[in-house]
């Protein structure tokens, strides 16, 4: 029975943390738009919305420092891939504005759905962007290099209503950590000279 109480407390803390992050982002957006906008009655800040994705599988977390994508000539960014096998969750992600793709897993031959989310290291105006906030289930800062594939977490994404293609990863809370282990797939061989 204590496990259920701990889960309830964990969920309550998770919700409080996400609400705090949302409020902080609103304050930051307000400050940014107030400083850069000549018109104080501008409706720019209403074009931004926050979306939270709950209990997603995390893959390829590149959150320790911004990296350049190999497949295209683009700016450095922090990135993560989220996955699910549920069609209901896939539909929910699409309703929230994510571009969701499907693929067949080579491990179990089952279809899964995924979305890639990133945050550019530099904003369009040339100023540096803040890193992605990464915390554990107790809302304590988490070392981003230990997040392994298959970890479960909640993801906060900032979306611009006027440009649905503009999405930015804001925060990540790991609720179930699978530690990253560097594996060597080569068998040991004796070198002969």
Secondary structure, 3 states (H helix, E strand, C coil): CHHHHHHHHHHHHHHHHHHHHHHHHHHHHHHHHHHHCCCCCCCHHHHEEEEEEEEEEEEEEEEEEEECCCCCCCCCEEEEEEEECCHHHHHHHHHCCCCCEEEECCCCCCEEEEEEEEEECECCCCCECCCCEEECCCCCECCHHHECCCEEEEEEEEEECCEEEEEEEEEEEEEECCECCCCCCCCCCCCCC
